Amino acid sequence: MNKSAARICLPTFESDELIKLIGKLIEQDKHLVPQGQGYSLYIRPTMIGTSEGLGVGYPDKALLYVICSPVGPYYKTGFKAVRLEATDYATRAWPGGVGDKKLGANYAPCILPQLQAAKRGYQQNLWLFGPEKHITEVGTMNVFFVFKDEKSGKKELVTAPLDGTILEGVTRDSILNLAKEKLDPKEWIISERYYSINEVAEKAEKNELLEAFGAGTAAVVSPIKEIGWNGKDIKVPLLPGEQSGQLTKDIAKWIADIQYGRVKHGNWSRVVADLD
């Protein structure tokens, strides 16, 4: 949040102090925290410039505030795998831009392409970039693919590198860290590298595309079942009778266990209020 604020000339702040204040806010609002698996209090720190006047310039005043909202399960009927449209006719972010910052300006331009994709039967856009058609993100989330690596015979969990165009998502970082801890390196490769829609299509042709999922704050993981590209649908395998692949399912459980306090993981969570 500080990186994002600094990029658009908003003031930065003491991170630990804000976290303490959020703790006090949750303590006050603990009666609003819903109970049960899949339910939570969604916490969204926000900052806006509040200088009076019209014009283009940096603000001399700003408001830092926190929105809290009780939310239910992201998937009302459990996991629901989505269909994506690989999108190269619109660009989410570009080198030297603000694709790696959490700004409203990153999201508003994505709404029209999403509506256009929806008319063609797809829930979200799979954002491509450049002549190589590199995969960057999905909708408003980071994205991961699981391939079979033909040279080593291992499975590869791959996501785009942080090159200034990709949002440095906390969920993305959490998944990479947990995967490195929990997946056997004799069987898995964890990669942050460039890869293209053409590679995905080729892997699918050779039965080497194993899974795909989006990763973000609200859904945690969002399984993918199809990708529309060049007039065809690339099929992503799912577990029989289920809406995701095995790793997608495992990652969702790993993170939920930490979020709900069933598993302690370093300093990833802290107790700020007793809900009893």
C-alpha positions in Angstrom: 0.0 0.0 0.0 2.9 2.4 0.8 4.5 1.6 -2.6 1.2 2.3 -4.3 0.7 5.6 -2.4 4.2 6.8 -3.1 3.7 6.1 -6.9 0.8 8.6 -7.1 2.3 11.2 -4.7 0.0 10.3 -1.7 1.8 10.3 1.7 3.2 7.1 3.1 2.6 5.9 6.7 3.9 3.7 9.4 2.8 0.2 8.4 2.9 -1.3 12.0 0.9 1.6 13.3 -1.8 1.0 10.8 -1.9 -2.7 11.6 -2.3 -1.8 15.3 -5.2 0.5 14.5 -6.8 -2.1 12.3 -6.6 -4.4 15.3 -8.3 -1.9 17.5 -11.0 -1.4 14.8 -11.7 -5.2 14.6 -11.8 -5.3 18.4 -14.6 -2.6 18.3 -16.4 -4.4 15.4 -15.9 -8.0 16.6 -19.6 -8.5 16.8 -19.7 -8.1 13.0 -17.3 -10.9 12.3 -19.4 -13.8 10.9 -18.8 -17.3 12.2 -18.3 -20.4 10.1 -16.1 -21.8 7.3 -15.9 -19.5 4.4 -17.2 -16.4 6.3 -14.9 -13.6 7.3 -14.6 -9.9 7.9 -13.1 -8.4 4.7 -10.7 -5.6 5.6 -9.8 -3.0 3.0 -7.4 -0.1 3.9 -8.0 2.8 1.5 -6.4 6.2 0.9 -7.6 9.1 -1.2 -6.4 12.7 -1.7 -8.7 15.3 -0.2 -7.2 18.6 -1.3 -9.9 21.1 -2.4 -9.8 22.4 -6.0 -9.8 21.2 -9.6 -6.7 20.5 -11.5 -3.9 18.0 -11.9 -1.3 18.0 -9.1 -0.2 16.2 -6.0 -2.5 16.4 -2.9 -1.4 18.3 0.2 -4.0 16.5 2.2 -5.1 12.8 2.2 -7.5 10.5 4.1 -6.4 7.1 5.2 -9.3 4.9 6.3 -10.3 1.2 6.6 -13.5 -0.4 5.2 -14.7 -3.5 7.0 -17.4 -5.7 5.5 -18.8 -9.1 6.7 -18.6 -11.5 3.8 -19.9 -15.0 3.1 -18.2 -17.8 1.0 -16.9 -16.5 -2.3 -18.3 -19.6 -4.0 -21.9 -19.9 -2.8 -22.0 -23.6 -4.0 -18.4 -24.4 -3.4 -15.6 -24.1 -5.9 -16.8 -23.1 -9.3 -14.2 -23.4 -12.2 -14.4 -20.5 -14.6 -14.0 -20.0 -18.4 -11.5 -17.3 -19.5 -11.0 -15.4 -22.7 -7.4 -14.9 -23.6 -7.3 -11.2 -24.3 -4.7 -9.5 -26.6 -7.0 -6.8 -28.0 -6.8 -4.8 -24.7 -3.8 -4.4 -22.3 -4.0 -4.5 -18.5 -0.6 -3.0 -17.9 2.7 -2.2 -19.6 6.4 -1.6 -18.8 6.9 1.7 -16.9 3.2 1.8 -15.9 1.5 1.0 -12.6 0.5 -2.6 -13.1 2.4 -3.6 -10.0 0.5 -1.0 -7.8 -2.9 -1.4 -6.1 -4.7 1.6 -7.8 -8.3 2.1 -8.9 -6.8 3.2 -12.2 -5.7 -0.4 -12.9 -9.2 -1.8 -12.5 -11.6 0.6 -14.2 -10.2 0.1 -17.7 -10.6 -3.7 -17.3 -14.4 -3.6 -16.9 -15.3 -3.1 -20.6 -13.1 -6.0 -21.8 -14.7 -8.2 -19.1 -18.2 -7.3 -20.2 -17.2 -8.0 -23.8 -15.8 -11.4 -22.8 -19.0 -12.1 -20.7 -21.1 -11.6 -23.9 -19.1 -14.4 -25.5 -19.7 -16.8 -22.5 -16.5 -16.2 -20.5 -16.3 -15.1 -16.9 -13.0 -13.3 -17.0 -10.1 -12.1 -19.2 -6.7 -13.9 -19.3 -4.5 -10.9 -19.9 -1.8 -11.3 -22.6 1.0 -8.9 -23.3 3.3 -8.2 -26.2 4.0 -10.0 -29.5 5.0 -13.1 -27.5 1.4 -13.2 -26.0 2.9 -13.6 -22.5 0.3 -14.5 -19.8 0.3 -11.8 -17.1 -2.8 -11.9 -14.9 -6.5 -13.1 -14.9 -9.2 -10.6 -14.3 -8.0 -8.8 -11.1 -6.0 -11.7 -9.9 -2.5 -13.2 -10.3 -2.6 -16.5 -12.2 -0.8 -19.9 -11.9 -0.5 -22.8 -14.2 0.7 -26.4 -13.5 2.5 -28.1 -16.4 4.3 -31.4 -16.8 7.9 -30.7 -17.5 8.8 -32.9 -20.5 12.6 -32.9 -19.8 12.6 -33.8 -16.1 9.3 -35.5 -15.8 8.5 -33.3 -12.9 5.4 -31.1 -12.4 6.0 -27.3 -12.7 4.0 -24.6 -10.9 4.5 -21.5 -12.9 3.4 -17.8 -12.6 4.6 -14.6 -14.3 7.7 -12.8 -12.8 7.4 -9.5 -10.9 8.7 -7.3 -13.7 6.8 -4.1 -12.9 3.6 -5.1 -14.8 2.4 -7.8 -12.3 0.7 -7.0 -9.1 2.8 -8.1 -6.1 -0.2 -10.0 -4.6 0.0 -11.2 -1.0 -1.9 -14.4 -2.0 0.6 -14.9 -4.9 3.5 -14.6 -2.5 1.8 -16.9 0.1 1.2 -19.6 -2.5 4.8 -19.5 -3.7 6.1 -19.8 -0.2 3.8 -22.6 0.8 4.5 -24.5 -2.4 8.3 -24.3 -1.8 7.8 -25.6 1.8 5.3 -28.3 1.1 5.9 -29.7 -2.4 8.7 -32.3 -2.9 11.5 -30.8 -5.0 12.1 -34.3 -6.4 8.6 -34.0 -8.0 8.0 -30.3 -8.4 9.6 -27.2 -10.0 8.4 -23.8 -8.7 8.9 -21.1 -11.4 8.4 -17.4 -11.8 9.0 -17.0 -15.5 7.6 -15.7 -18.7 5.2 -18.1 -20.5 2.8 -17.6 -23.3 -0.7 -18.6 -24.3 0.9 -20.5 -27.2 2.9 -22.6 -24.6 -0.3 -23.3 -22.8 -2.0 -24.4 -26.0 1.0 -26.6 -26.9 1.1 -28.2 -23.4 -2.7 -28.9 -23.7 -2.2 -30.6 -27.0 0.4 -32.9 -25.5 -1.6 -33.5 -22.3 1.0 -31.6 -20.3 -1.4 -28.9 -19.0 -2.4 -30.2 -15.6 -4.1 -27.3 -13.7 -4.7 -23.5 -13.8 -6.1 -21.1 -11.2 -6.3 -17.4 -10.3 -5.0 -16.2 -6.9 -6.3 -13.2 -5.0 -7.6 -11.8 -1.7 -11.3 -12.5 -2.0 -11.4 -15.9 -3.7 -7.9 -17.0 -2.5 -7.9 -19.5 -5.4 -10.2 -19.5 -8.4 -10.0 -22.7 -10.5 -9.9 -22.4 -14.3 -11.5 -25.0 -16.6 -11.3 -23.5 -20.1 -9.5 -20.7 -22.0 -10.8 -19.3 -25.2 -8.0 -18.6 -27.7 -8.0 -18.3 -31.5 -11.6 -19.5 -31.9 -11.0 -22.7 -29.8 -11.3 -23.6 -26.1 -8.2 -24.9 -24.4 -9.5 -27.4 -21.8 -7.9 -27.5 -18.3 -8.2 -30.8 -16.5 -10.2 -31.1 -13.3 -10.5 -33.9 -10.8 -13.4 -36.3 -11.7 -16.7 -34.8 -10.4 -14.9 -31.8 -8.9 -14.3 -28.1 -9.9 -10.5 -28.0 -9.5 -7.3 -29.9 -9.8 -5.6 -31.5 -6.8 -3.0 -28.8 -6.2 -5.6 -26.0 -6.4 -7.6 -27.8 -3.8 -4.6 -28.3 -1.6 -3.5 -24.7 -1.8 -7.0 -23.5 -0.9 -6.9 -25.7 2.2 -3.4 -24.6 3.2 -4.3 -21.0 3.2 -7.7 -21.5 4.8 -6.1 -23.4 7.7 -3.8 -20.5 8.4 -6.6 -17.9 8.0 -8.9 -19.7 10.4 -6.2 -20.3 13.0 -6.1 -24.1 12.6 -2.4 -23.9 11.6 0.1 -21.4 12.8 2.6 -20.2 10.2 5.3 -17.8 11.3 4.0 -14.2 11.6 1.3 -14.5 9.0 -1.5 -14.0 11.5 -1.9 -12.3 14.8 -4.6 -12.3 17.4 -6.2 -8.9 17.8 -9.5 -9.7 19.5 -11.3 -12.4 21.5 -14.5 -13.2 19.7 -16.1 -15.2 22.5 
